[in-house]
Amino acid sequence: MTDAPAPKPGILDIAPYVGGKSAIAGVAEPMKLSSNENMLGAGQLAREAYEAAVRNIHIYPDGRATKLRDAVAGHHGLEPERLIFGNGSDEVFALLNQTYLTPGDNIVTGQYGFLAYRISALANQASVKLAPEPEFKATVEALLEQVDERTRIVYVSSPSNPTGSYNTGEEIRRLHEGLRPDVLLVVDEAYAEYVTEPDWETSFPLARDSENIVVTRTFSKIHGLGGLRIGFGYAPLKVAQAVDRIRLPFNVSVPGLEAAVAALGDEAHQQASRDLIHTWRPRMAQAIRGFGFEVLPSAGNFVLVRFKDVEQAQRANDYLNSKGVIVRPVGGYGLPEALRITIGTEDQNRAVLDALSEFAAR
């Protein structure tokens, strides 16, 4: 028997992305707080739009996502022709990497930056340079220090997953000013709608007058449409046009497009989702710190809890699982001593706190 075709160099060296655990053996309905989903679910308007779209799932979607394009442009005050839509913002990152990276190039991101940036960069035979985050936050100086003549893209998450840190508007401007014009700055704002910190700013205005900034958003978080996979990027026109040449023509589904349009207009659901996080995020952090564990400041819909060592984190995870609660170990991000916990409903949050309180007393 002959050997199967070999993938291109480096593919088999990539560690595949592993999503949040969703099941516990012997537990019929576990509390899944491992994927930073909106635990209120999708809003009523989005669900109704999804159900109505079933009548048209035999028809290919609009490849330009015109209806959603216009809705997003109107909602955020953006130029519609500069929008890139993808199967989640993950696909936008992959498309940018595919468009701009060649073998030998590199991307720069923070030490704890979202893994999706790295995976598709490596798939394009580029390398990944990680800027140290000793305080669990990407800094302008550390990112710029990693940039060299082969850097093509710098990725910044603000707020960042899994640490919950963010960069101020002033920091993003300073980072942009420090980059060469031929280096693309990608600002991932997946958790933007949850931010309350007054010095955080969306990078949409900065991107409007720049030829090398892309800002991405997702419908998976505050809009509760993670299962429909809708994300977008706001890019310079030349970047959007270049990406459009390689984007698959029907990469966003009919139900996804319709539900996203409805979700964007559902201000009541967005406010309820924000209220849940703004009420419970500080309560969770304060209570867990009271149990003797470190909780990093978070601007997202989750908290990152650090334990005294890897062994204690593993035991805490096992104990939470024994109580029917699933959270996210983040060893894949280089934080094996930590667990990321999505803020859930009141019942879910109280279950987490009860379990961690019991664990701390053991």
C-alpha angles and dihedrals in degrees: 000000000000122000120264117252111283119237116238116280116290099018095106090047092063115101105227118238112261116206126214116293112258106184141051119200110252095011113108098195112017122185102252109207096151105096107048091244122160101264091203086064125218118331123258093253092054092048092050091049090049092051092048091050090064088083089066106039091110088067124078114249123251102275091213093049086225098172093049092039091058092044094051092044092051095044095050100028094245134145106259095215090061095060125106117198124202148172088272121326085281088076091050089057091047092049092050091049091047092049099047110024126086128177109291096026121113143208125218124215139149122286091252097034121143110287094227091074091058100044097059092040090057090045087060090053092251123131130238123231115197122207113216117252104193090165092042092255132100111244129204093234095050093047094049091047089061094052115104138163092285096050111116103165135028116198123203125179113207107203092022129220123245100009099048093223123135140198121237122239089251091054093051091050091049091049091051092049090053095055128088114249090247093059115089116222113208116194112195109206099174092140097038096120092061097054118113100166109117096218094057115098133182111247094223093103092047091050093050093072098033133090095204110044128095121185118197132199134178138213090211097085122041093011093052096226100125092131093055095053107221124161137148144198129212106215143165108279093248090053093048091049092049093049091047090064093066102029113111107254098237103031096140119059129233094245090044093053094047095045092047093053090051093045092052090059095045099097093164093060092045091052093047089051092050092046091053092054096041090051099045106030094072092040092052093047094048094047095047091048086052088059088059100260127121118246118191118223108264134199093182135073093275143053129228114221120199120202128200092263144346093271093056091048091052092049091048091051091049091049093051089049090052087058092051096259123128118200131166125266107206103200088126087068093051093262104108091155092060141076124202115216123194115221105247138178120308092265092049093047092049089050090054093048093047091051095046091046090054091045092051090052094051 
